[in-house]
Amino acid sequence: MPLLENGRIAEDRWVEAVDGAPLPDGAVIVPFARLEEGLARTGTAPLGVAIEPDMAVEQLRVALPRLGLVAVTFGSFRDGRAFTQARALREHLSFDGEIRAMGKPLPDQYEFMLRCGITTVKTERPEDVAVWQQAHEMFSVAYQPSTLHERPQGLGLRRFLS
């Protein structure tokens, strides 16, 4: 599946590190277990880290200023921990870099991913890109607060904010 950003195909400048192989040059995503190795690299190449759903994002607090990307993993459609991780990165740790959804997210989760602070999606699932684009354009009203810094559009909240 290609990389999606705002419902459209985007160029992926990041390379995922392969277990047991030396880290490649350029923008690289390392697993959390290899984060220290990535941080020890010399040069100015961007560094990203892939985290598992059971990891507390607070463990990244010290490294976040040096990271350009954090990849959260959707293990299955029933596992919503990646949503929580994305919101915590944006709201509690003030991370302003790319948050990438990886693994097996579903297109119907796309708008909620964006509202939680996820900026790009690279899924293992073979869906057509048009399905993701349609999911992105399907909903225009949301009730829950968002990391997108928009005014809530829910009918009940409108009354209190007007």
DRENKOL-439120 format. One record per residue: residue number from 1; x, y, z of N, C-alpha, C in turn. Coordinates in steps of 0.001 Angstrom, whole numbers. Layout:
N
    nr     neast    nnorth       nup    caeast   canorth      caup     ceast    cnorth       cup
   NUM         X         Y         Z         X         Y         Z         X         Y         Z
...
end
This chain:
162
    nr     neast    nnorth       nup    caeast   canorth      caup     ceast    cnorth       cup
     1       848     -1184         0         0         0         0       883      1233         0
     2       565      2203      -811      1333      3446      -807      1075      4248       471
     3      1885      5246       674      1734      6140      1815       610      7133      1514
     4      -301      7303      2477     -1404      8249      2324     -1219      9424      3274
     5     -1481     10601      2740     -1479     11813      3557     -2675     12650      3116
     6     -3573     12944      4041     -4807     13681      3740     -5606     13049      2597
     7     -5667     11725      2587     -6475     11019      1603     -5842     10900       231
     8     -4599     11341        97     -3916     11285     -1196     -2577     10547     -1059
     9     -2123     10000     -2163      -829      9323     -2170       273     10356     -2006
    10      1221     10057     -1137      2345     10953      -884      3650     10184     -1074
    11      4705     10917     -1338      6020     10299     -1480      6533      9918       -97
    12      7083      8727         6      7619      8248      1281      9138      8369      1267
    13      9658      9293      2048     11111      9490      2097     11773      8622      3158
    14     10963      7921      3965     11477      7128      5065     11739      5682      4651
    15     12795      5106      5214     13135      3698      5012     13066      3028      6376
    16     12455      1842      6423     12386      1110      7689     13657       286      7879
    17     14246       359      9070     15442      -421      9383     15087     -1903      9421
    18     15986     -2717      8920     15811     -4166      8907     16554     -4745     10102
    19     15894     -5647     10831     16532     -6260     12004     17855     -6922     11619
    20     18871     -6658     12400     20176     -7277     12201     21044     -6598     11154
    21     20494     -5696     10373     21265     -4997      9337     21690     -3626      9856
    22     22790     -3093      9327     23186     -1737      9719     22122      -728      9314
    23     22052       357     10045     21074      1388      9717     21441      2044      8392
    24     20455      2208      7504     20747      2846      6210     20965      4345      6383
    25     21554      4948      5375     21722      6407      5364     20372      7039      5057
    26     20220      8296      5387     18991      9018      5093     17957      8855      6184
    27     16731      9234      5862     15621      9170      6819     15289      7715      7110
    28     15395      7319      8360     15200      5915      8731     14257      5796      9920
    29     13394      4771      9877     12509      4439     10990     13090      3211     11670
    30     13411      3344     12947     13975      2225     13698     12944      1701     14685
    31     12997       413     15013     12138       -70     16096     12623       533     17411
    32     11738       609     18401     12105      1211     19679     13350       557     20279
    33     13518      -741     20075     14685     -1458     20617     15996      -925     20040
    34     15957      -290     18877     17176       243     18241     17242      1765     18296
    35     16401      2388     19118     16365      3850     19174     17707      4442     19602
    36     18343      3873     20602     19649      4392     21057     20663      4364     19922
    37     20655      3292     19147     21554      3183     17996     21254      4283     16983
    38     19996      4533     16736     19613      5590     15805     20016      6961     16303
    39     19828      7212     17581     20192      8510     18158     21703      8731     18143
    40     22489      7647     18151     23947      7750     18161     24527      8034     16774
    41     23690      7954     15732     24189      8233     14379     24692      9661     14295
    42     25697      9853     13485     26193     11206     13249     25533     11755     11987
    43     25498     13041     11859     24888     13661     10686     23525     14227     11006
    44     22868     14680      9964     21584     15360     10147     20417     14599      9540
    45     20619     13341      9196     19536     12557      8597     18394     12399      9597
    46     17148     12562      9142     15995     12428     10039     15890     11020     10622
    47     15380     10960     11849     15212      9688     12541     13765      9541     12972
    48     13221      8351     12775     11882      8020     13233     11937      6748     14055
    49     10893      6510     14827     10840      5306     15650      9464      4662     15504
    50      9449      3340     15433      8193      2577     15392      7965      1998     16783
    51      6775      2229     17324      6469      1725     18660      5342       708     18589
    52      5341      -190     19539      4312     -1221     19629      3101      -670     20391
    53      1928     -1278     20212       717      -767     20869       771      -764     22394
    54      1572     -1630     22997      1604     -1710     24457      2644      -780     25093
    55      3279        43     24308      4315       930     24840      3715      2256     25296
    56      4171      2745     26421      3773      4062     26917      4616      5115     26190
    57      3954      6077     25542      4686      7070     24747      5571      7963     25608
    58      5321      8014     26900      6160      8814     27788      7613      8347     27760
    59      7847      7102     27351      9218      6583     27244     10000      7306     26143
    60      9306      8021     25269      9957      8760     24185     10260     10205     24546
    61      9845     10641     25715      9925     12061     26090     11304     12671     25814
    62     12378     12018     26208     13727     12575     26048     14143     12596     24576
    63     13741     11581     23821     14158     11470     22419     13309     12300     21462
    64     12085     12677     21851     11153     13337     20926     11724     14560     20196
    65     12492     15433     20847     13014     16591     20118     13907     16209     18925
    66     14464     15002     18945     15349     14564     17855     14634     13698     16825
    67     13352     13425     17039     12606     12551     16141     11761     13360     15167
    68     11724     12903     13924     10883     13523     12918      9618     12741     12663
    69      9556     11505     13177      8416     10630     12932      8284      9631     14068
    70      7034      9365     14452      6722      8258     15360      5667      7423     14649
    71      5943      6142     14486      5003      5223     13830      4271      4431     14901
    72      2944      4544     14910      2111      3775     15837      1542      2589     15070
    73      1366      1464     15756       986       225     15090      -429      -194     15438
    74     -1216      -443     14404     -2553     -1014     14555     -2434     -2515     14323
    75     -2500     -3297     15403     -2388     -4746     15281     -3635     -5384     14709
    76     -4783     -4831     15047     -6063     -5310     14516     -7062     -4159     14604
    77     -8205     -4327     13959     -9201     -3250     13955     -9812     -3037     15335
    78     -9694     -4017     16216    -10268     -3889     17557     -9327     -3223     18548
    79     -8093     -3027     18177     -7087     -2487     19090     -6951      -986     18867
    80     -7461      -187     19794     -7456      1262     19643     -6326      1968     20363
    81     -5338      1228     20854     -4261      1874     21617     -3453      2861     20774
    82     -3348      2636     19467     -2599      3571     18617     -3268      4946     18582
    83     -4604      4984     18670     -5311      6271     18747     -4883      7018     20012
    84     -4846      6306     21122     -4456      6903     22403     -3009      7378     22354
    85     -2136      6573     21765      -732      6969     21653      -589      8253     20828
    86     -1308      8332     19709     -1223      9524     18860     -1704     10765     19605
    87     -2826     10653     20280     -3339     11812     21038     -2365     12218     22134
    88     -1794     11236     22834      -839     11555     23899       403     12244     23337
    89       877     11793     22193      2034     12446     21566      1729     13901     21249
    90       552     14184     20721       184     15556     20349      -171     16412     21564
    91     -1045     15899     22422     -1608     16726     23490      -753     16786     24750
    92       -96     15702     25118       664     15683     26377      2154     15913     26176
    93      2682     15454     25033      4117     15591     24791      4434     16644     23729
    94      3410     17294     23173      3558     18386     22192      4429     18008     20995
    95      4326     16775     20548      5086     16333     19376      4437     16911     18128
    96      5225     17598     17305      4659     18212     16110      5180     17583     14821
    97      5890     16475     14924      6378     15776     13737      5306     14863     13157
    98      5711     14028     12220      4800     13098     11552      4460     11933     12478
    99      3178     11613     12575      2749     10393     13253      2161      9506     12167
   100      2757      8343     12015      2373      7421     10942      1641      6217     11525
   101       505      5885     10919      -217      4661     11270       334      3535     10408
   102       704      2445     11062      1212      1273     10342       453        45     10835
   103       625     -1052     10159       -35     -2281     10576     -1290     -2525      9773
   104     -2417     -2691     10484     -3659     -3085      9824     -4843     -2172     10158
   105     -4680      -852     10005     -5850        12     10224     -6853      -159      9081
   106     -8095       199      9353     -9154        99      8353     -9487      1478      7788
   107     -9949      1533      6544    -10317      2829      5967    -11382      3566      6777
   108    -12346      2828      7390    -13383      3541      8143    -12842      4169      9426
   109    -11609      3892      9790    -10982      4519     10951    -10198      5778     10561
   110    -10121      6062      9277     -9224      7097      8776     -9499      8482      9364
   111    -10732      8938      9343    -11037     10269      9875    -10697     10366     11360
   112    -10987      9307     12108    -10668      9339     13528     -9149      9362     13726
   113     -8402      8668     12867     -6939      8722     12944     -6464     10163     12795
   114     -6983     10853     11775     -6584     12243     11538     -6950     13125     12720
   115     -8120     12922     13293     -8566     13724     14435     -7723     13468     15679
   116     -7087     12303     15747     -6222     11966     16890     -4788     12430     16690
   117     -4469     12972     15522     -3131     13499     15292     -2274     12696     14336
   118     -2780     11597     13819     -2030     10811     12842     -2026     11578     11529
   119      -846     11683     10898      -735     12466      9673      -612     11611      8421
   120       -29     10415      8537       140      9547      7373      -240      8114      7730
   121      -592      7341      6698      -990      5951      6882      -258      5085      5865
   122       357      4019      6363       964      3015      5494       517      1665      6038
   123      -439      1062      5355     -1056      -153      5869      -572     -1390      5136
   124      -637     -2517      5835      -298     -3808      5234     -1470     -4364      4445
   125     -2648     -3778      4620     -3852     -4280      3964     -3859     -3847      2493
   126     -4439     -4654      1616     -4384     -4363       184     -5527     -3501      -361
   127     -6161     -2657       451     -7277     -1850       -39     -6828      -898     -1145
   128     -7761      -580     -1999     -7551       400     -3045     -7473      1793     -2394
   129     -6618      2637     -2895     -6459      3993     -2364     -7777      4759     -2429
   130     -8597      4485     -3447     -9878      5186     -3587    -10781      4947     -2379
   131    -10678      3784     -1764    -11483      3489      -570    -11058      4416       574
   132     -9780      4648       718     -9277      5547      1759     -9670      6988      1460
   133     -9597      7383       214     -9992      8741      -160    -11475      8967       118
   134    -12293      7980      -197    -13727      8083        62    -13989      8182      1565
   135    -13283      7385      2352    -13448      7437      3811    -13060      8807      4353
   136    -12081      9437      3745    -11622     10759      4177    -12671     11838      3896
   137    -13419     11678      2834    -14393     12688      2430    -15808     12409      2922
   138    -16028     11259      3539    -17382     10826      3884    -18019     11652      5011
   139    -17253     11996      6033    -17819     12669      7201    -17348     14113      7266
   140    -18288     15021      7556    -17913     16426      7685    -18245     16977      9072
   141    -18945     16215      9899    -19313     16658     11238    -18772     15649     12240
   142    -18162     16164     13306    -17650     15303     14368    -18054     15905     15713
   143    -18261     15051     16674    -18692     15504     17999    -17551     15617     19001
   144    -16529     14798     18843    -15456     14790     19832    -14418     15864     19521
   145    -13702     16323     20545    -12616     17281     20323    -11535     16641     19453
   146    -10729     17475     18820     -9727     16995     17890     -8388     17657     18148
   147     -7320     17024     17700     -5998     17646     17763     -5779     18592     16599
   148     -6774     18710     15711     -6662     19550     14523     -6932     21024     14810
   149     -7223     21373     16057     -7476     22754     16480     -8621     23391     15702
   150     -9699     22675     15568    -10888     23173     14891    -12001     23368     15903
   151    -12983     24151     15547    -14152     24305     16408    -14987     23048     16346
   152    -15424     22522     17489    -16314     21359     17454    -17575     21681     16660
   153    -18064     20690     15911    -19220     20915     15071    -20452     20174     15564
   154    -20334     19491     16670    -21479     18765     17197    -22574     19726     17627
   155    -23791     19358     17470    -24910     20233     17775    -24941     20640     19244
   156    -24680     19709     20153    -24698     20024     21561    -23578     20972     21955
   157    -22393     20800     21407    -21280     21666     21742    -21432     23041     21130
   158    -22058     23140     19980    -22263     24437     19343    -23020     25398     20240
   159    -24009     24880     20936    -24837     25710     21804    -23982     26330     22922
   160    -23025     25552     23487    -22217     26055     24587    -21113     26995     24123
   161    -20655     26852     22888    -19542     27654     22404    -19990     28937     21716
   162    -21235     29075     21409    -21725     30261     20695    -21913     31435     21630
end
